Amino acid sequence: MFGEGTAAEGAVLLKSIILYSSSPLAFHIICDQVAQQYLERRLDLLKHPQHDILVRFYRIPHQDMVARIDREGAINTDHSAGVPGLMKLFIHEILPPSIKRSIFIDTDAFFISDPTQLWDHFKALRPSTAISMPSHPDQSEPQWHNANRICSCIMLLDLDRLRSLRLMDSSFYRGDPNAARVPALAPPAFEAMFGKPIDAGNGRVRYDGVKLGDQGYWWAIVSHRPEIFEHLSYDWEVSSCLMDMYMKGLGDDDANEAHERFAQVHTDDTPEEGRAVLPKMLHFNCLDGVDRYYDWPGWSDPNDGLAQRWLPAVRYHVGYKWLWLNQPESNATLTMQTLYDVKFADEVFAVARAGKADKDL
């Protein structure tokens, strides 16, 4: 989260997770000072959480993020999320090795069910799986290399597996004879989809035609190495962008499964064909023109279909007070930590290599 806008959206997401969770929680938030301060003001209101909560802030300066991208060698972005958005490709490097798995979620989303159900999905993944996210084989956009066939808005990441595969490359790895014998996974995937990097001037190169920011790169990765990928149910990605929320919405509380299947859209020729999507998380992306999805002008339009179906849910989760999350009888605690000197895994590798060289001398 970088800036107050993403922090404001992210606060709603965190609030919904705390509201519905039946398990202890650990949040790992890559952010700047502005975002951290915004979140801390709200988290400070939670004195008696129902379950133990750890919130760890990872403060990475912008120049350090740019430097990591430069060490990879050729990735770039023209997406509005900018350099911070590409950090989704390096979560396994930023979080310490003690964190074996994580769930990434875009800030413009919130839960309407217990997130423990999503975490439990890790148990159902194949041993070879490193990434699980929603897939949309019915979608097609050649100018995006069909990157809209996945959504990196929500990802189950086996961080240990990504580390063992050495997902992303680095000049530090390429410069070490031993490390170079085990090539990174991503470069062959990127070249298979985008071709060899082209000249970008000033001695730099870049992959050409990559769209949708990090999602374009994730699509190249899972297309090239399908054995490390599994589909994640649309229940966890009820999205306003392209998918029209699958035409799901509040109301008709006695609707049966047959009715829900009949009314939904964008599920033919997908892994979800033949079953009713059961919303468990809502994602309000592509609501252009505002920094925060809940400020979208369309919410005030009584004729807008999205507003008709989901405005009450947005109002409830945005307006639910942090103070109300307190359980006075609970002995659980909320702990906040801040890590300032965050090193990417390739930097840790370089430091260790230098230390070994010094000892050999």
C-alpha positions as a Python dict, from the first residue, in 0.01 Angstrom:
ca = {
    (1, 'M'): (0, 0, 0),
    (2, 'F'): (148, 329, -109),
    (3, 'G'): (-33, 655, -35),
    (4, 'E'): (-351, 727, 156),
    (5, 'G'): (-585, 617, -124),
    (6, 'T'): (-469, 256, -130),
    (7, 'A'): (-443, 254, 250),
    (8, 'A'): (-805, 369, 279),
    (9, 'E'): (-917, 87, 53),
    (10, 'G'): (-686, -158, 227),
    (11, 'A'): (-825, -60, 567),
    (12, 'V'): (-1169, -179, 458),
    (13, 'L'): (-1014, -508, 343),
    (14, 'L'): (-832, -558, 675),
    (15, 'K'): (-1145, -468, 867),
    (16, 'S'): (-1349, -728, 678),
    (17, 'I'): (-1088, -997, 741),
    (18, 'I'): (-1086, -924, 1115),
    (19, 'L'): (-1466, -905, 1120),
    (20, 'Y'): (-1523, -1248, 967),
    (21, 'S'): (-1214, -1449, 1062),
    (22, 'S'): (-1249, -1753, 1289),
    (23, 'S'): (-870, -1784, 1326),
    (24, 'P'): (-569, -1580, 1439),
    (25, 'L'): (-435, -1348, 1170),
    (26, 'A'): (-102, -1225, 1039),
    (27, 'F'): (-91, -932, 798),
    (28, 'H'): (226, -857, 601),
    (29, 'I'): (189, -511, 449),
    (30, 'I'): (442, -364, 206),
    (31, 'C'): (385, 9, 235),
    (32, 'D'): (512, 364, 275),
    (33, 'Q'): (491, 589, 581),
    (34, 'V'): (167, 758, 474),
    (35, 'A'): (-14, 426, 433),
    (36, 'Q'): (124, 287, 758),
    (37, 'Q'): (12, 589, 958),
    (38, 'Y'): (-337, 572, 808),
    (39, 'L'): (-370, 205, 902),
    (40, 'E'): (-219, 249, 1249),
    (41, 'R'): (-478, 511, 1339),
    (42, 'R'): (-749, 255, 1280),
    (43, 'L'): (-572, -48, 1422),
    (44, 'D'): (-507, 147, 1743),
    (45, 'L'): (-883, 142, 1802),
    (46, 'L'): (-877, -236, 1828),
    (47, 'K'): (-778, -308, 2189),
    (48, 'H'): (-953, -643, 2235),
    (49, 'P'): (-955, -845, 1911),
    (50, 'Q'): (-1141, -1173, 1903),
    (51, 'H'): (-824, -1356, 1791),
    (52, 'D'): (-453, -1275, 1810),
    (53, 'I'): (-344, -1046, 1527),
    (54, 'L'): (5, -967, 1402),
    (55, 'V'): (47, -670, 1167),
    (56, 'R'): (394, -635, 1018),
    (57, 'F'): (477, -334, 802),
    (58, 'Y'): (757, -366, 546),
    (59, 'R'): (891, -23, 460),
    (60, 'I'): (1076, -40, 130),
    (61, 'P'): (1198, 289, -22),
    (62, 'H'): (1095, 351, -381),
    (63, 'Q'): (1457, 354, -497),
    (64, 'D'): (1508, 5, -351),
    (65, 'M'): (1211, -126, -548),
    (66, 'V'): (1347, 32, -866),
    (67, 'A'): (1689, -118, -796),
    (68, 'R'): (1541, -468, -763),
    (69, 'I'): (1359, -429, -1093),
    (70, 'D'): (1683, -309, -1253),
    (71, 'R'): (1866, -616, -1121),
    (72, 'E'): (1607, -839, -1283),
    (73, 'G'): (1711, -678, -1607),
    (74, 'A'): (1415, -628, -1841),
    (75, 'I'): (1077, -602, -1667),
    (76, 'N'): (892, -273, -1685),
    (77, 'T'): (537, -144, -1654),
    (78, 'D'): (303, 116, -1798),
    (79, 'H'): (25, 22, -1555),
    (80, 'S'): (-120, 280, -1318),
    (81, 'A'): (6, 75, -1019),
    (82, 'G'): (359, 163, -1129),
    (83, 'V'): (671, 22, -965),
    (84, 'P'): (494, -83, -640),
    (85, 'G'): (257, -297, -847),
    (86, 'L'): (550, -501, -977),
    (87, 'M'): (644, -591, -621),
    (88, 'K'): (374, -860, -641),
    (89, 'L'): (635, -1057, -836),
    (90, 'F'): (880, -1034, -544),
    (91, 'I'): (661, -1112, -240),
    (92, 'H'): (851, -1438, -187),
    (93, 'E'): (1174, -1234, -172),
    (94, 'I'): (1046, -959, 57),
    (95, 'L'): (882, -1177, 321),
    (96, 'P'): (1132, -1372, 534),
    (97, 'P'): (1187, -1747, 480),
    (98, 'S'): (990, -1817, 798),
    (99, 'I'): (674, -1717, 608),
    (100, 'K'): (597, -2026, 401),
    (101, 'R'): (268, -1925, 239),
    (102, 'S'): (72, -1608, 186),
    (103, 'I'): (-246, -1478, 28),
    (104, 'F'): (-219, -1162, -177),
    (105, 'I'): (-531, -949, -227),
    (106, 'D'): (-571, -619, -409),
    (107, 'T'): (-674, -333, -182),
    (108, 'D'): (-1002, -263, -367),
    (109, 'A'): (-1168, -578, -231),
    (110, 'F'): (-1329, -701, 90),
    (111, 'F'): (-1449, -1029, 234),
    (112, 'I'): (-1810, -1117, 303),
    (113, 'S'): (-1723, -1456, 457),
    (114, 'D'): (-1464, -1623, 677),
    (115, 'P'): (-1115, -1586, 518),
    (116, 'T'): (-1007, -1902, 702),
    (117, 'Q'): (-1195, -2093, 432),
    (118, 'L'): (-963, -1942, 173),
    (119, 'W'): (-650, -2020, 375),
    (120, 'D'): (-767, -2380, 411),
    (121, 'H'): (-761, -2407, 32),
    (122, 'F'): (-382, -2444, 54),
    (123, 'K'): (-445, -2797, 185),
    (124, 'A'): (-616, -2894, -140),
    (125, 'L'): (-339, -2778, -374),
    (126, 'R'): (-108, -3021, -550),
    (127, 'P'): (247, -3047, -410),
    (128, 'S'): (381, -2895, -733),
    (129, 'T'): (154, -2590, -717),
    (130, 'A'): (316, -2256, -635),
    (131, 'I'): (42, -2018, -749),
    (132, 'S'): (-336, -2034, -743),
    (133, 'M'): (-550, -1757, -886),
    (134, 'P'): (-877, -1726, -1082),
    (135, 'S'): (-850, -1819, -1449),
    (136, 'H'): (-1078, -1713, -1735),
    (137, 'P'): (-1007, -1920, -2046),
    (138, 'D'): (-1316, -1771, -2212),
    (139, 'Q'): (-1152, -1427, -2222),
    (140, 'S'): (-936, -1308, -2510),
    (141, 'E'): (-744, -986, -2578),
    (142, 'P'): (-454, -1039, -2820),
    (143, 'Q'): (-307, -693, -2756),
    (144, 'W'): (-264, -800, -2392),
    (145, 'H'): (-126, -1142, -2492),
    (146, 'N'): (-455, -1264, -2339),
    (147, 'A'): (-336, -1170, -1990),
    (148, 'N'): (-702, -1119, -1895),
    (149, 'R'): (-730, -1496, -1874),
    (150, 'I'): (-611, -1473, -1514),
    (151, 'C'): (-658, -1223, -1234),
    (152, 'S'): (-360, -1152, -1008),
    (153, 'C'): (-597, -954, -785),
    (154, 'I'): (-608, -1252, -551),
    (155, 'M'): (-336, -1514, -530),
    (156, 'L'): (-253, -1806, -307),
    (157, 'L'): (127, -1815, -306),
    (158, 'D'): (341, -2103, -185),
    (159, 'L'): (639, -1885, -102),
    (160, 'D'): (867, -2180, -25),
    (161, 'R'): (797, -2327, -367),
    (162, 'L'): (856, -1994, -542),
    (163, 'R'): (1187, -1957, -358),
    (164, 'S'): (1299, -2308, -450),
    (165, 'L'): (1212, -2238, -815),
    (166, 'R'): (1399, -1906, -800),
    (167, 'L'): (1108, -1728, -962),
    (168, 'M'): (1277, -1398, -1054),
    (169, 'D'): (1624, -1338, -1195),
    (170, 'S'): (1888, -1095, -1067),
    (171, 'S'): (2227, -967, -1176),
    (172, 'F'): (2351, -1100, -842),
    (173, 'Y'): (2257, -1454, -947),
    (174, 'R'): (2387, -1414, -1301),
    (175, 'G'): (2718, -1290, -1164),
    (176, 'D'): (2777, -1598, -949),
    (177, 'P'): (2901, -1909, -1136),
    (178, 'N'): (2731, -2150, -898),
    (179, 'A'): (2398, -1967, -888),
    (180, 'A'): (2399, -1925, -1266),
    (181, 'R'): (2386, -2303, -1304),
    (182, 'V'): (2030, -2292, -1167),
    (183, 'P'): (1853, -2044, -1397),
    (184, 'A'): (1558, -1842, -1272),
    (185, 'L'): (1215, -1957, -1381),
    (186, 'A'): (1079, -1629, -1516),
    (187, 'P'): (1313, -1523, -1801),
    (188, 'P'): (1236, -1820, -2031),
    (189, 'A'): (865, -1767, -1961),
    (190, 'F'): (888, -1397, -2044),
    (191, 'E'): (1083, -1458, -2364),
    (192, 'A'): (840, -1729, -2474),
    (193, 'M'): (553, -1479, -2457),
    (194, 'F'): (713, -1140, -2529),
    (195, 'G'): (1026, -1231, -2724),
    (196, 'K'): (1380, -1125, -2647),
    (197, 'P'): (1410, -795, -2459),
    (198, 'I'): (1447, -493, -2689),
    (199, 'D'): (1669, -189, -2658),
    (200, 'A'): (1519, 68, -2421),
    (201, 'G'): (1801, 323, -2449),
    (202, 'N'): (2069, 425, -2200),
    (203, 'G'): (2208, 75, -2200),
    (204, 'R'): (1881, -78, -2080),
    (205, 'V'): (1654, -343, -2230),
    (206, 'R'): (1287, -425, -2173),
    (207, 'Y'): (1024, -678, -2270),
    (208, 'D'): (795, -529, -2532),
    (209, 'G'): (415, -525, -2527),
    (210, 'V'): (360, -629, -2165),
    (211, 'K'): (19, -508, -2046),
    (212, 'L'): (-177, -516, -1720),
    (213, 'G'): (133, -465, -1506),
    (214, 'D'): (234, -763, -1293),
    (215, 'Q'): (-59, -965, -1430),
    (216, 'G'): (103, -971, -1774),
    (217, 'Y'): (415, -1128, -1622),
    (218, 'W'): (220, -1375, -1408),
    (219, 'W'): (32, -1482, -1720),
    (220, 'A'): (360, -1550, -1899),
    (221, 'I'): (482, -1753, -1599),
    (222, 'V'): (177, -1976, -1560),
    (223, 'S'): (139, -2020, -1936),
    (224, 'H'): (498, -2140, -1964),
    (225, 'R'): (490, -2353, -1648),
    (226, 'P'): (128, -2472, -1609),
    (227, 'E'): (232, -2745, -1365),
    (228, 'I'): (292, -2484, -1092),
    (229, 'F'): (-52, -2326, -1137),
    (230, 'E'): (-404, -2410, -1019),
    (231, 'H'): (-734, -2234, -1074),
    (232, 'L'): (-892, -2056, -777),
    (233, 'S'): (-1270, -2051, -751),
    (234, 'Y'): (-1459, -1744, -871),
    (235, 'D'): (-1625, -1742, -528),
    (236, 'W'): (-1316, -1548, -417),
    (237, 'E'): (-1307, -1311, -714),
    (238, 'V'): (-1649, -1160, -768),
    (239, 'S'): (-1514, -875, -976),
    (240, 'S'): (-1670, -562, -1126),
    (241, 'C'): (-1404, -551, -1400),
    (242, 'L'): (-1487, -755, -1712),
    (243, 'M'): (-1675, -1016, -1508),
    (244, 'D'): (-1973, -792, -1412),
    (245, 'M'): (-1967, -964, -1069),
    (246, 'Y'): (-2098, -1267, -1265),
    (247, 'M'): (-2430, -1079, -1232),
    (248, 'K'): (-2444, -1171, -866),
    (249, 'G'): (-2603, -940, -614),
    (250, 'L'): (-2791, -902, -289),
    (251, 'G'): (-3161, -982, -270),
    (252, 'D'): (-3379, -1287, -339),
    (253, 'D'): (-3254, -1459, -28),
    (254, 'D'): (-3449, -1777, -112),
    (255, 'A'): (-3291, -1819, -457),
    (256, 'N'): (-3187, -2179, -518),
    (257, 'E'): (-2879, -2308, -696),
    (258, 'A'): (-3057, -2358, -1027),
    (259, 'H'): (-3171, -1995, -1026),
    (260, 'E'): (-2821, -1871, -944),
    (261, 'R'): (-2669, -2077, -1226),
    (262, 'F'): (-2927, -1949, -1473),
    (263, 'A'): (-2879, -1583, -1379),
    (264, 'Q'): (-2498, -1573, -1374),
    (265, 'V'): (-2273, -1470, -1666),
    (266, 'H'): (-1912, -1528, -1778),
    (267, 'T'): (-1890, -1887, -1656),
    (268, 'D'): (-1948, -2080, -1982),
    (269, 'D'): (-1632, -2249, -2110),
    (270, 'T'): (-1457, -2190, -1777),
    (271, 'P'): (-1367, -2417, -1484),
    (272, 'E'): (-1683, -2287, -1314),
    (273, 'E'): (-1927, -2395, -1587),
    (274, 'G'): (-2223, -2583, -1445),
    (275, 'R'): (-2194, -2460, -1086),
    (276, 'A'): (-2331, -2154, -911),
    (277, 'V'): (-2075, -1894, -807),
    (278, 'L'): (-2116, -1833, -432),
    (279, 'P'): (-1967, -1490, -348),
    (280, 'K'): (-1722, -1489, -60),
    (281, 'M'): (-1509, -1188, -154),
    (282, 'L'): (-1604, -881, -359),
    (283, 'H'): (-1359, -696, -582),
    (284, 'F'): (-1453, -348, -707),
    (285, 'N'): (-1187, -286, -970),
    (286, 'C'): (-1200, -82, -1291),
    (287, 'L'): (-1420, 186, -1134),
    (288, 'D'): (-1227, 461, -1306),
    (289, 'G'): (-1187, 823, -1210),
    (290, 'V'): (-1152, 786, -832),
    (291, 'D'): (-874, 690, -590),
    (292, 'R'): (-1111, 487, -373),
    (293, 'Y'): (-1369, 253, -522),
    (294, 'Y'): (-1632, 352, -267),
    (295, 'D'): (-1619, 713, -395),
    (296, 'W'): (-1720, 604, -747),
    (297, 'P'): (-1999, 835, -876),
    (298, 'G'): (-2193, 536, -1009),
    (299, 'W'): (-2292, 436, -658),
    (300, 'S'): (-2531, 733, -649),
    (301, 'D'): (-2697, 639, -980),
    (302, 'P'): (-3023, 455, -897),
    (303, 'N'): (-3021, 303, -1246),
    (304, 'D'): (-2672, 157, -1227),
    (305, 'G'): (-2681, -222, -1207),
    (306, 'L'): (-2370, -256, -993),
    (307, 'A'): (-2507, -5, -743),
    (308, 'Q'): (-2844, -178, -735),
    (309, 'R'): (-2684, -513, -655),
    (310, 'W'): (-2397, -424, -422),
    (311, 'L'): (-2424, -69, -280),
    (312, 'P'): (-2562, -189, 58),
    (313, 'A'): (-2263, -421, 101),
    (314, 'V'): (-2020, -142, 18),
    (315, 'R'): (-2186, 98, 261),
    (316, 'Y'): (-2190, -160, 539),
    (317, 'H'): (-1825, -264, 514),
    (318, 'V'): (-1691, 87, 460),
    (319, 'G'): (-1903, 230, 741),
    (320, 'Y'): (-1856, -51, 994),
    (321, 'K'): (-1664, 112, 1280),
    (322, 'W'): (-1327, -25, 1383),
    (323, 'L'): (-1432, 21, 1745),
    (324, 'W'): (-1709, -234, 1695),
    (325, 'L'): (-1450, -506, 1628),
    (326, 'N'): (-1356, -510, 1996),
    (327, 'Q'): (-1453, -809, 2211),
    (328, 'P'): (-1413, -681, 2571),
    (329, 'E'): (-1407, -1032, 2718),
    (330, 'S'): (-1122, -1143, 2487),
    (331, 'N'): (-762, -1187, 2605),
    (332, 'A'): (-628, -1186, 2249),
    (333, 'T'): (-379, -921, 2145),
    (334, 'L'): (-293, -711, 1842),
    (335, 'T'): (80, -664, 1779),
    (336, 'M'): (224, -418, 1527),
    (337, 'Q'): (583, -436, 1401),
    (338, 'T'): (774, -227, 1149),
    (339, 'L'): (1067, -354, 944),
    (340, 'Y'): (1275, -75, 792),
    (341, 'D'): (1589, -246, 665),
    (342, 'V'): (1410, -483, 429),
    (343, 'K'): (1637, -677, 194),
    (344, 'F'): (1528, -865, -116),
    (345, 'A'): (1637, -1228, -131),
    (346, 'D'): (1892, -1157, -403),
    (347, 'E'): (2054, -895, -177),
    (348, 'V'): (2071, -1145, 109),
    (349, 'F'): (2233, -1389, -133),
    (350, 'A'): (2491, -1129, -242),
    (351, 'V'): (2580, -1040, 117),
    (352, 'A'): (2622, -1408, 207),
    (353, 'R'): (2838, -1465, -101),
    (354, 'A'): (3059, -1167, -12),
    (355, 'G'): (3096, -1296, 345),
    (356, 'K'): (3200, -1637, 221),
    (357, 'A'): (3454, -1481, -15),
    (358, 'D'): (3604, -1284, 274),
    (359, 'K'): (3638, -1603, 479),
    (360, 'D'): (3803, -1784, 189),
    (361, 'L'): (4063, -1508, 177),
}
